[in-house]
């Protein structure tokens, strides 16, 4: 005992030293090594048992329990039976003796250690493990401890980690399922007894305005008035101990429901009890009674009561998340929905005491567990941080800051856990996405009334996130309704009539919510500056989600949606179009003569609303095209004419350059409205294209006027004096008109000719890069793309060809002057200036080629004729810039686009010249320099080069086949050795795609199949050619599976599977006899080492596809050989592994056997880890 006492004091000293601020990392490593060695020695657990019962040092207790945990999970098989028996007896006694005095984290760790023993030994050697837990639960003194043990058992045994054999996992699950009915009965009893006990003591309160809420809607939702009466009983006031026990019981139920199947074990009385506790979350009166007098103890009690509601909703949501519902459980499900929607009605019921929104705000308080000192300080600091952030955003209004101050008392929201409202919203989402299809058919369940409640719930959400979540639910419902109508077109009118009122109400309210006229206070709170992960601001996300709902309603009720939206748009347009009368001329230009603060505020709101409504109108454009074009033509024409008028108005009076009283607010608003009107008009380009077809047949002047006026609105904006946002919107509209609408008369419009002249004028100031590229693309497409519904003779190709050649000649003027001879000699122009010319020209030319790559042969011919000289200059310049990786990168991007779009037009001789030039320039030294020394830019150069080769090897026919040996040689002898051993994924993905394309598109280069061989399956094997190259490629694929890059692994596995599907790769003799089981072995080893666990399913299927080529060989030869070569397992264990691998030949059974083999092999290796020799004394 003296040595144990001495060891304890030494351990306490070491632990204190380890966690002291002054201890160095070197000393910490020494202490850690000492502690690890002590834990490994035989009998260390006896010391730890003494430490646990004798110390009050938290660090020592946790270390001692970690020693036990390591012993049980990693060395248990080697522990003598007598020691195991002693441990099984001592640890539960220790827990019983100290569970009230141990810190909660120590108690929970000790519970887990005991459960770990049960995981190994129950029921064979620890037969009373589960019985003891049940007894603890049934004894009032130890009920909380028993519930903690039960939850830990559910967590650790129902879905155990891989450190158990599959057979043991299945056994544990079956043992637990056998106990489910008993456990659920016990938990039901606990919750019912607490409820009943406190219901009696609560007595009947005097009538209150809300105690009899059972109106018509409630009668519809619940089958009988008695159910409503039962749920309307007063909520009891629980003491702290009862609250704690109920919360533990509900946590147990939530975890049990996550894995047990829906069955009769989940009784109606249990469900009713859970719903009783769900009321704790939505009953504000009960919470207020709990926090009477505002004492801190009672405040925590109120939070605990709210927490019971959250936990009860977690239980309900676990049941809701199960999609597979047995027939016998459907009645229970209906009852659950009825009871939950009683709660929804209770939450959304408006009365004198509370509005719906204030009730939701109170319910949205996050639920706190036990507060530590740190958590308290975070709660205190959070409101201050929120205020600092809000003040940092300059465009927030004074009202916003006032709103923040009013909400300051609620500022702790951000740092707390989960709210009741969030759980309830999760339930509603699950109901609509998983069960609505099932429940809608029940006559007892009134879906329309449910939508009424959901509507109130949605539009009284206290937070933006809550509102977003509810919009998601409406989106799910609208998708369900749309798919239902499409599958039952005969009932379309009946279905729409049923839901029409609800949908119109939803549409109107969503539109109101995006307008400052109705919702200014909330919209001002939205951040319109900070971008999220999806590159959108909070305001943009709010608007986008709202408009998606509007669009989905439009799809169902087009007439209603249009008649609701257009008048609102018109009201705001009238304000915008009326601004002209307030424009006055000042010394420095034009000024908007609106200066009163209130008028400026109203104008700001109107302009923001107009911008949003223009986006809404643009989002609905798709519902006027296609089959709906004729039926909705007049509505669409009204919209387009109005949009054209607005864009022309903005361009003519130049609102974007006007001076305003509040330039930081109103000027951005005016620019945004102008940009959004252009974007909305662009959205109708497909409608205009369809109108173009109709107009061609009817020869109407109306269409010509529309397009001409649009161009009059666009062209003044294509200027360096216009803000980028507006300039780019104009450019995008111009591109859409040229590319999508394609009217033949576009080039003859004077305003278009002005743009043409501006772009080709060498003295004109160049637009910003993106705008320059877009305008050049538009002008090129006007000249290159064939117009719809015109014959070849009407396309005016000769004139367009000349104009296009002139356009490209002007755009490439400076570039063509970069003569290779001048570059080679002393440069007259600085290198940086040369690079700018190359970048500006190639970015434009590349975009022009890309935009025409999918078009007719005639368009591509004209394009290449215009580009021919520039392409030749590029090839001549390439060798001079081979060591400038940024220039080489741009040149190769240009050539890659050429190969993809115009290789036929370039012709075979010139294409061969390009390929040969590249192959000559990319020597092994140059490749090594690019990959190893030039960083990411150099790697991009090589990747582009490999992409060009991918295009070449995919080309059908024999034209480029002579290059195959050179390409394979370059890939395998020059590129592959450089990148093979590099951990970086750079270049690898592109190289392996090239190798895949070589095999996939040039199979006959390796396998000369004959007609006879393909007709007669019994014929001799296909003749093999170029075998060394094929083997080298396969070897490279095999090596790639040994590397850690999971993306490369997934890609290459997919390539092999594709080659097998298309070309029967695994069946080829060379693969089957020399490579097949090498690949299977590598893939199995990957599974065993768990290096690519995310791809378990894909690897299992690939192993099956390979093994299925020769199942007999797999079972008789490969599997025994694989097991023989496995280290870390003994002969008996290898035999067991072999016997457990059943000789199933179907995919599901085979892959299940593979994963069983892998799991059990890992388990046996874990069991066989030997203890290190030697002992260490502290």
N, C-alpha and C positions, 0 to 999 in steps of 0.2 A: 504493500500500500504506500510505503514511503516513496518508491520509485514512481508510482502513479501521481502522487502529490507533487513530487519534484518535476515530473514531466508536464503536469498541468501548469505549474508556475512558469516553467520555461516557455511553454506554448503561448501563454497569455502575454509574456514579455515579447516574444517574437511577433505576435499579431499586432500588439500595440506599436512596436517598432515599424512593422511593415506599412501600416496605415498612417504613420506620422509624416507630417509635411516635409520634415528635414531629411528623411531617408532617401538616399540616392537610388537611381534605377539599378545600378550594379548590385547594391546591397539587397534590393528587392528581389533581383533574380537569384541571388544566393539563398535568401530565405525561402523563395518559392521552390527551388530545387530541393532544399532540405525537407520541406513539408511534403513534397511529392514522394521523395524517397521513404519518408516515415509512413506515408499512407500505403505504400506498396508492400511493406513487410508483413509477414505472417503474424496474425494476432493483434495487429494495430487496432482492430475494432474494439478490443477489450478496454484499451486505454481510452478510446473515444466514448465508450459507454460511461466510463467513470467521469470523463470530462463533462459530458452532458448533464449528469446528475449533480455535479459538484461546482460548476462555474456559473457566473452571471455575466460573463463576457460574451456579447453577441457574436463577435468574430470567431471565437473559439467554438461556440455552438454550431455555427454555420459550417465551419471547417470540419468538425466532427461528423456532421450529417453528410457532408460531401464525401467523406471517406466511406461511410456506410453505403451511400448511393453508388459509388464507384465499385465497391465490393459486390453489391447485389447485381448490378447491371453488366459488369464485365468479368467478374471472377467467381460467380456464384457456383458454377459447376465444380470448381476445385475446392470449395470450402467443405470441411468434414461435416458429416450429417449431424454430429453432436453439437458443433458450433452453430449450424443453421437452426437447430431446435432452440438453442439458447437465445439466439438473436430474435427468433420469432416470438419467444416468450418475453424477453426483456423490453423490446422497443414499445409494444402496446402498453405494458405496465408503466413505462416512463411517460408515455403520452397521457394516460389516464391520471397519473399523479400530478403532472405539471401543466396540463393543457390550459389551465386558467392563469398560470403565472408566466409561462413562456410568452415572449413577444409573438405577435400574430404570424410574422414571416417565418420564425423558427418552428412554431406549431404546424404551419402549413407544409413546411419542408419535411418535418417528421412524419406527417400524414402521408406525403408522397413516398417517402422511403418505405413505409409499411405497405403501401399499395404496390410498390415495386416488388416487394417480397411476394405479395399475392399474385402478381403478374407472372412470377416464375413458378410458384409452388401450389397455388390453389387449383383444384381441390385435393390433389393427391397427398401433398405433404402439409398443407395448411388448410385442413378441411373446414375449420371454423372461421375462416377469414371473412366471408360475406355475412355469416350468421352474427359475428361480433358487431359488424356495422349496423345490421338491423336492430340488434339489442341496444346499441348506443342511441339510435334514433328513437326507440320506444321508451327509453328512460328519460323522464323530464329533465334530469340534471345534466345529462350528456347529449341531449337532442342536437344542439348546435354542432358539437364535435362530430356526431354521427353524420350529419348532413354534409359537413366539409369532407369527411371520408368518402361519402357516397359520390359527391361531385368529382372528387379526385379519381375515384375508381372509374367513373364513366369516362373521364378524359383520357386516362392512361390505358384502360383495357378495351374500350370499344373500338378505338382506332389506334392500336399501338404502333410504335416506331418499328424500323426494320431489324431491331436487335432481338427479334423472336422468329422462330420458324413459321412458315405459312400455316402448317398444321396447328401449331399452338395458337396463332391468331384466330383461326377459325373456331378452335375449341373455346377460347375465351369469349368470343362473340356469342356463341351458342349458350354458354353458361350464363352470360349476362341476360340474354333474351329470356331464358327460363325464369329469371328473377324479376322481369319487368312488371308483371302484374302485381306481385307483392309490393314492390317498391312504389309503384304508382298509387296503390291503395294506401300505403303508409303516408305518402306525401299529401294525398287528398285529405286523409284524416287529420293531419297536422293543421293544414290550412283551414279546414272546416271548423275544427275545435277552437282555433284562435278567433275566427270570425264569430262563431256562435257565442263564445264566452263573453266577448266584448260587446256583441250586439245586445245581450241581456242587460249588461251594466249601463249601456248607453241610454236605455229607456226611450220612450217615444217623445221626440221633441215637439214643441208646438208647431202648428201648421205654418209653412212659409210659402212665399210666392212661387217657389220653384219645386216644392215637394210633390206636386201632383202632375208632373209633366208626362202626359200620356195622350196627347192629341191624336187627330186622325192619322197623321203620318206614322206615329209610333204604333198605332193599332195595325197599320199595314205591315210594318217591319217585323212585328212580333206576332206569333201565331195566336196568342191569347192574351186578354187583359191581365191574367194572373202573372204571366211572364214579365210584363211591364211593371206590375206592382212589386214583384220580387226584386227587380233591379232598381226600383225606386226607394227601397228601404234605406233609412239613414246609414251613412258610412260610420262604423264604430271608430272610437278614438283608442288606438293601441298604445300600450306601454312600450318602452324601449326594447325590452327583452323579446316581446312578441313581434315587434317590427323586425328585429334581427333574425329571428327564427323563420319568419315568413319570407324574408328576402333570400335566405339560404335555400329554403324549399323551392322558391321560384327559380333561383339560379340552377338548381338540380334539374328541375323540370325542363328548363330551356335547353340544357345540354342533352338530356335524354331524348327530347323531341328532335334533336338534330340528327340522330342516327336510328332511333327505333322506327319500325314501319307503322303506318297508320293502321290501327286495328281496334278491336272491341276493348282492348285493355284501356284505351283512352275513353273513359266513361262520360256520360252526360253530366254526372255530378261533378267530376273533375273539371270539365269545361266551364260549367256554371261557376264553380269556385274561382277559377282563374279570372273569369269576367268580373266577379265581385271585386277582385283585387285590382283589375284594370281600371275600375272606377276611382281608385285612389289618385290616379294621374289626372283625371278631368273634373274632380270635385273641388272647386276652389273654396267652398265654405268649410269643408273639413280641414283643408290645409290652414285656413286662417284660424280656426279654432285651436289647431295644434300649436300655432305660433303666437298664442295670446300673450299680451303684455310685452311682446318683443324680446323676451329673454333669449340668450344665445342657445341655451339647451333646447328651448321650444322651437327656435328657428331651425336647428339641426333636425329636430323631430319632424318638422314640416317638410324638410327636404327628404328625409327618409320615407315619409308617406308618399311623396311624389315618386321616389325611387321604386317603391312597390308597384306603382302603376307602370313605370317603364319596364320593369322586369316581367310583369304580367303580359305586357304587349310583346315583349321579346318571345315569350312562350307561344303566343298566338301566331306571331310571324314565322316561327320555326315550323309550325304546322301548315301555315299558308304556303310556304315555299315548296312544298312537295307537290309535284305535278301529277304524279301517279296516285290516283285516289281510288281505293277499292269501292265497289258498289255499295257495300254495307256501311261505308263511312260517309257517303254523300249526305245522308240525313243529318249527321253530326255537323258536317260542313255548313249546311244551310243554317242550322241553329247558331253556329258560330258567327256567320255573317249577320244574322238578325240581331244577335246580341252586340256585335261590334258596331253596327249601325245605330243601335240605340245610343251607344256612347257618342257616336258622331253627331247625332241629333242633340245630345246633351251639350256637347262642345259648342255647336253652332246656334243653339237656341238663344234668341235675343230677348232680353227683358229689361225692366227698368234699372236693375242693379248693375248690369254689365252689358256693354256692347259685345258683339262677337269678337271683335279685334282685341279688345282689352282682355277678354278671357283667354284668347290664344296667346297673348303676350305673357300672361301670368303662367300659363301652362308650358310656355317655351323656356322657362327657367331651366338651366342645365342642372342635372342632379349630381350632387357632390357625395363622394364616399367619405372616408375618414380624412380630415384635413391634416396635413403635416404643416410645420412652420413654413417650409418653402412654398407650399401651395398657397398658403395664406398671403404671403408676400407677393406672389404672382397675381393673385386676385386683386390685391390693392393697387398694383402698378398698372394693370391692363387699361383701365379707363383713361389714365393720363397718356398712355402710348397711343390709344385710339384718337384722342383729341389732337395730339401732335400731328398724327398722320392727316387728319381731316383738315387741319389748318394749313398744311403744306400744299394743298391743292388750290391754286389761285382762283379757279373759276367757280368754286363753291360760293353760294350766296350767303348773306347774313342769316337768312332763315335756316340754312343748313346747320350753321354753327349753333344757332339757338336750339335746333332739334337735338344736336349731340348733347348739349348741356342738359336738356330735359331728360335725356336717356342715360345720363351719367350714372345714376344709381343702378342701372342695369348693365353697367359696363363690363361685368365679369363674364358675360356670355362666352367670349372667345376662348377662355382657358378652362372651361368645365367640360364634362363629358357629354352624355347624350340626353336629349330632351324627349319628353313625352310626345310632343308634336312630331318630332322626327320619326319616332317609332310608329306613330299613327299614320304618317304619310307613307312609310314603308309598307304598312299593311294595305293601304289603299292601292299602292302600286302593284303589290302582289295579287290583290283581288282582281284588278282590271287585266293584268297581263297573263295571269295563270288560270283564274277561275271564272271570269265573266262569261266565257263561252258556255261553261257548264251550268252556271247558275241562272242565266237569263231565261232559260226554258221553264224554270219553276214559276208557276202562276202565283205562288205565295210571296215571291220576291219582286217588289216593285222597282224596276230599274230606273224609271223616270224620276221617281221620288228620291232614289239614291243620288241621281245626278243633281237634283236640286240641292241636296245637302253638300255634295262635293263642290258645287258652285259657290255656296256660301263659305265653305272651308277654304277654297282656293283664294277668293278675293278678300279674305280677311287675315291672310297670313301676316305675321308680324315682322318677318325678315324676307329679304330678297331671295336668299337661298331656298327658303320654304316655298316661296312663290314659284321659283324655277322648277322645283321638284313637283309641284302640283301641275304646272304646265306640261311636264313630262307625262304625267298620268293622263291628262286630256289628250295628248298626242297618241298615247297607246290606245285610248278609247276610240279616237277618230280613225286610227289605222284598222282597228278591229271592225268598226262599222263599215269602212270602205271595202275591206276584203269580204265581209259578209254580203254586202250588196252585189259585189262582182260575182260571187258564187251563187247568188239567188236573184238574178235579174228580174224574174217574174214578180217577186215580192218587193221590188225596189221602192215603189211608191208607199206601200204600207209601212215599211221600215222607216223611211224618211219622215212620213207623217207622224210616226210615234215620237221621233226625236227632234222634230223640226224646231219646236219652241225652245228647247234646251240649247240647240246649236246656235240659233239666232241670238239668244241671250248671251251665250259664251262669246260669240263674235263681237257683239256690241261692247261688252265689258273689256275684252282684251284690247280692242281698238281705243277705248277710253283710257286704259292703263298706260298706253304708250304716248298719250298726249299731255303736254304740260297744261293745257286748258283745264283738264280734270284732275291731274295727278302731279302737280308741280313739286310739292314737298318731297315726295318719294323719289321722283326722277332726278331732282337736284342732288340727292344723296349718292347717285351712281357715279362711279369713277369713270371718266372718259379719257384717261391719260395712260394708266398703267396697263401694259399688255400681259395677258395670261399665257399659259402654255400653248393655247391654240391661236396665239397672235391676235387676240381681240380684247377690247376693253370690257369692263363690266357693263357699260351702257350698250355696247354693240351686241354683247351676248344677250342682254335683256330684250333688245329689239329683235334680234334674230329668232330667239325662241318664240316670241310673241307672234312674229310674222309667219312662222311655220304653222302655228295653230290657225291663223287666219287663212293661210293657203289650203290647209286640209279641210276647213269648213267650206271654202270656195269650191273645192272639188266635189263636195257633196251637195251644196246648195248654191250654185253659181249666181242665180238671179238675186237671191237674198243678199249674198255677200257683196255683189257689185252695187246694188241699190243702197246698201248701208255705207259702203266705203266712199263712193264717188261724191255724194253731197258734202261729206266732211272735207274731202280733198278740195272741192270747189270753194268752200268757205275760206280756207286758208290761201288758196290761189288768188282769190279776190283781194285779200290784204296785200299779197306780194305784188300783184299787177297794179295795185293802186299806189305803190310807192313813188311812181314817176312824178305825180303831182307835188311831191314834197322835195324834189331835187332842185337845188338852186345852184347857181354858178358863183364860185368864190375865187379869190385871187389865185389859189394854187390848183384849181380844178373844180370838180363838182362835189357838192356836199348834200347829205340827207338832212333836211331841216326838221328832224324830230329830236327834241332835246329833253323834254320833261322826263323825269326818272320813271314815272309810272307808265308813260307811253313807250319808253325804251324797253321796259320790262315786258310789257304786253307784246311788243314787236318781237322781242327775243323768243318768247314762248310760241308765238305764231310761226316764226321761221323754223324753230326746232320741230314743231309739229308737222309743218309742211315737208320738211326733210324726211321725217319718219313715214309720212303718208305716201310720199313719192316712192320710197323703198317698198312700201306695201303694194302699191300699184305695179311696180316692176316685178315683184315676186309673183303676181297673179297672171303675168303675161302668158305662161304656158297653157292656161285654160281657155285661151281664145284661138288656139291654133289647131291643126289637124282636123279631126272630124267635126269639131265645134266651130270651125272658121265661118261657115255660112250663117249658122244660127246666131252667132254672137258678133257678127261683123259690125253692126252699127254701134254696139257698145265699145268695141275695140277701136273703131275709127274715131269715136268721140274722145277716147282717152289719148290716142296718138296725136290727134290734131291739137288737143290741149297741151300736150307735152311739147310739141313742136313750137307752139306759140310761146310757151314759157321759156324755152331755151333761147329762142330768137330775141325775146324781150330782154333777157339777162345779158345777151351778147351786145345788143344794140346800145343799151343805155349804160353798159359797162359797170354794173352794180359792184363787180369785184374790185374796182378801183376807186370807189366812192368814199369820201370822208364821212365818218359818223361820230355821234356824240360819245359813244362808248366803243372805240375801235377794237379793244381787246375782246369784246363779246359780239357785237353786231357784224363786224367785217367777216370773221370766221363763219358766222351764221349765213350771211349772204353768199359767200363762196360755196358753202356746203349745199345750200339749196340749188344753186346753179349746177354744181357737180352732180347732185342726185337727180336732177331733171334730165341731164345727159345720160346718166346711168340707167334711169328708168326707160328712156327712149331706146337705149341700146338693148334692153331686155325684150323689146318688141321687134327686134330685127328678124326673128323667124316669122312673125306675123307679117311683117313687111315683105319678106321673101315670098310668102304664099300670096300676098296681095299682088306682088310683081307678076307672078304667073297668071293670075286672073286678069290683071290690067293689060297684059300683053294680048290676051284674047279679045278683051273688050276695047282696047285702045283708048283708055280713059286718061284725061288730062289731070284728073284729081291726084293720081299716084305721082305723076311727074312733079306736080306742085309741092307735094309733101316732101319728096326727096330733095328738091331744089331749095326749099325753105330750110330744111334741116342742114344742108350744106352751108347756107348763108349764116346759120347760127353757129356752126362748128368752126369754119375757117378763121374768123377773127381771133379765136382763142389759141390758134397754133402760132404762138409767138413767145419769145423769150421774156416778154414783159408780163406774161400771165402766170399766176401762181401755179406751182407744180400740180397740186391736187386737181385744179380745173383743167390745166393743159392735158394731163393724162386721161381725164374723163373724156375730153374732146377727141383725143387720139384713139381711144378704145372704140368710141362710137364710129369714127371714120373707118377703122379696121372692120367693124361689123357690117357696115354698109357695103364695103368693098368685097368682103369675103362671103357673107351670108346672103345679102340681098342681091347684089351683082346686077344692077340695072345697066343696060348697054349704053345709056346716054350719060352715065356718071362723068366720064372723062370730058364730055363736051360742056359741062356746067362751068360757067366762068369762075366761080369761087374755087372749084377743084383745080382749074388751070393755074390759078394764083398760087395755090399750095405747091403745085408741080414746079412752077417757076422759082418759088422761094427755096425749095429743097435743092434744086439743081444750080442755084446761083452761088458761085464760089465765094462771093463777097458777103453773102448773108451770114448772120451770126448763127452758129449751130445750136440746135435745141439740146436740152439735157439728154444724156445717152438713151434712156428708156423711151422718151418721147420721139427722138430721132429714129430709132429702130421701128417704132410703131407706125409712124407716118410713112417711112420708106416701104414698110410691108404693105400698107394700104395702097399706096400708089402703084407698087408692083402688081398687087392682086387685081387692081382695076384693069390693068393692061394684060394680065396673064390668064385670069380665070374665065372660063366660058360662061356666058350668060344663059340662064335657064330658058327653055322653050324656044331657043333660036337654032336654026340650022347652021351647018358649018359655013355656008356661003354668007350668012348674015352676021357672023361673028367679027368681021372686019379685022381678020388676023394680020394682013400685011401692014396696015396702018399701026396697029397695036404693037407689032414686032419692032417697027422702027422707033416708036416712042419708048419702048422698053429698053432698047439698046442705048438710046440717048440718056435715059435715066441712069442706067448702070454705069455708062461712060462717065457721066458727071459725078456720080457718087464715088467712083474709084479713081478719080483723076490723080490725086496725090499718091495713092497707093501704087499705081502703075508706074509712077515716076521713080520709085525706089528700085532702080536697076541693079541687078546682082553685081555687075562690074563695079558700080559706084560703091556698093556696100563693101566689096572685097578690098577696094583701095581705101585710101584715107577718106573717111566719111566727111561730107560737107555739113551734114546735119547732125546735131547731138543725138546720141543713142536714145535718150528719153523721148525726144520729139518723134523719132522714127517709130518707137514703140506705141506712142499715142496714135499715130496715123494707122498703124497695123491694127490696133485694137478697135478704133472707131470704124474702119472700113470692114474688117472681117466680121464684126458683130452684126453689122447691117446685112452684109451679103449672106452670112450663115442663116440669118432669120428669113431672108427672102427665099432661099433654097428650101428651108424647112417648111415654110408655108405652102409651097407648091408641090411638095414631094408626093402627096397622095392624089394629085390631080391628073388630068388627061395627058396623053402623050404629047399633044400639040403644045400645051402649056409648058411642059418640061423642056421640050425642044427649044422654044423661044427663050426660055430662061437660060439654058446652057449656052446658046448662041451669044447672048448678051454678056455672060460671065466668062466666056472662054479665055479671053486675054488675061483676066484677073487670076484665073485658076493657074494658068501657065506661069505667071509672075510669082504666084505663091509657091509653086514647085521649085522654081529657080531660086527663090529666097530661102527656102527651107534649110539647105546645107549651111548657109551663112549664119543661121541663128540656132543651130543644133545645140549650142552650149548655153543659150539663153532660154531656160526652161519655161519662163512665163510666156515668151513669144511662141515657142514650140507648142505649148499647150493650146494657144488660140489657133494656131495654124492647123494642128491635128483635129481640133473641134470642127473647123471649117471642112477639112477633108472628110472627116467622118460623116458629116451631114451630106456632103456631095455623094459619097459612096452609097449612103442610104437612099437618097432621093434621085440622083441623076446618073448612076453608073452606066445605065444603058445608053444615055445620051452622050456620055464622055467617050464611048467607043472602046473597043478592046485594046488597041495599041497604046493609047494614052493611059488607060487604067493600068496596063502592065508596066508602063514606064513609072507611074506613081508608086506601085507596089515595090518594084525593084529598087527605086530610089530609097524608100523607107527601109527595106531589108539591108541595103548597103550601109545606110547611115547608122542603124541601130546595131552596132557591133556589141560584143560582150562588154567591152570596156565602157562604151557609151551607156549601155543599160545599167551597168554597175554604178557608174557616176550618177545617173538619174535616180536610181532607187536608193543607193546608200548615202549619197552625199548632198542631194539637193532637197531633201525633205519632202513635204506633201506635194509641192508643185512638180517635182521630178517624178514622183510616183504617179501623179495624174497624167503626165505625158506618156508614160509607159502604158497606163491603163487605156488611154485613148488609142494608142497604137494597136493594142491588142483588140480593142473594139472594132477597129477598121479591119483587122484580120478576121474577126468573127463574121463580118459582113461578106468578106471575100470567100471564106470557106463554105458559106451557106448558099452561094450562087449555084443554081442548077445548071446542068449542061457541062460540057468539057472545057469551056473557055479558060477557067482559072485553075483547072486540075494540075497543070504543070507546077504550080506554086506550092502544092501540098507538101512535098518532101522538105522544101526550104522552110515552110511555116512550122512544120512539126519539129524540124531540127532546131530552129530558133527557139521554139517554146521549151523543148525538153533539154537542150544542150546549153542554152544561153540564159534564158529567163529563169527556168525552174531551179537550177543550182544556186542562183543568187537568193531566191526568196524561200527555198525549202525549209531552212532551219531558222529563219527569222521569226520571232514571236509575233511581229506586227502583221495584221491582216492585209496591209496594203498590197495591191497588185494580185494577190492570190485568187480572189473571187473572179477577176476578169480572166486570169490565165486558165483556171479550171473551166470557166464557161467556154473559152476558146477550144480547149481539149474536148469538151462535150460536143460542141458544134462540129468539130472535125469528125468525131465518131458518128454522130447522129446524121449528118448530111453527106458523109462520104463513106458509108458502110462498105460499099463494094471495093473501096481502096484496100480494105483488109480482108473482106470475105467475098470471093467471086462466086456468087450463087448462079446456078444454071437453071434454065427452065425445067429440065428433067428433075433436078434435085428438089425444086420447090413443088413440083406436081407429085412426085413420088416420095412420100415421107420416109419410106424405108431405104431411100437411096443413100449413098455414101455421104459422109460429112462434107460440108462446104469446103471448098479449097481455100486455104489460108495464105495470105500474102502479107508482106511487111510485118511479120510477126514480132521482130525486136521492138519496133516502134509501138505496136499495140501493147506489148507487155510492159514497156516503160511507162506508157500512159496509165495503165491499170495500177502499176506499182505506185505511181504518184497519187492516185486516188486513195489507195490503201494507206499510204503514209499520212495523208491529210486527216484520216480518222484518228490518228494518234496525237493530234494537236489540240490545244485547249479551245480554239475559236469555235464557238457553238454555231455561229452563222455560216461559216464555211462548211462545217460538218453537215448541217441541215441541207445546204445547197448541193453538196456533192452526193449525199445519200439520195436526194431527189433525182439527180442526174443519172445515177446508176439504175434506180428504179424505172426511170423513163426509158433508158436504153433497153432494159429487160422487157418492158411492156411493148415497145415499138419494134425492137430488133431481136428479142429473145437472147439477150446477152448471156444470162446465166446458163443457158442451154448449149452455148457454143463449146465445142470440145476443149479448146485451149483453156477457157475459163473454168469449165467443169472439172477438168483433170488437174490443173495446176494452181488455180486461184480460189475456187469456190470456198473451200473450208478455211483458207487463210482469212478471207473476208469475214466469214461467220465467226471465227475465233476472235478477230479484232473487235467485232461488234459486241460479242459476249463480254469480252474483257472491259469494254467501255461501260457496259451496264454494271458489271461487278464493281468497278472502281468509282461508279457514281459521278463521273466527270461531266456527263451530259444528260442529267436526269430529266430535263425539260423535254427531251426527245425520246423518252422511253417507248412511247407508243409507235413512233415511226421506226425506231431501231428494231422493235419486236416484229413488225410487219416485214421489214427487209430480211431479217433472219429467216422468217417463214418462207418468203419467196425464194431465197437461196436454197434452203433445205429441201423445199418441195421438188426441186430438180432431181434430187436423189435421196428420197426419204430413207431408203434401205441403208445407203452408205452413211447417212447422218446418224441413224440409231445404232447401227452395228459397228461402225468404225470411228466416226468423228467424236460422238459423245463420250465413249469410254476413253478415247485418247485425250480429249479435253480435260476430263476429270482426273486422269492419271497425271497430267501436267500441272494440276492445281496444287499450289503449295499452301501450307497452313491448315490442312485438313488431313485426318488419318484415313487409313484404308476403309475402316468400317463406315465412316461418314461419307466417303466417296461412293460406297455401295448403296447407302441410303439415298443419296442424291440421284444416283442412276436409276434406282427402283422407282423413286417418286416422279421421275420424268416419264409420264405415260406416253405410249406410242400413238397419240392422237394425230390425225392428219388434216383436221379442219383448222382454219385460221384462229378462231377464238380460243379453242382448247390448246392449240400449240403455243400461242403467245402467252397464255396463262401459265403453261408449264415452264416456259422460258423465264418468266418473272418469278415463278416459284423457285426454280433452280438458283437464280441470282440471289434472291432473298435468303434462301437457306444456306447458300455458300458463304454469304456475308456473316450470317448468324454463327455458323460453325467456326469461322475464323475468329470471330469475337470471343467465342467461348474458349478457344484454344490458346488465347494469349497467355503466355506463362508469366509467372511472377518473377521479377528480377531478384537475383541472389543478394544476400547481404542484408544487414539490418542497420538501422540508424537510430541512435539515442539522442533525444533532445536535451 
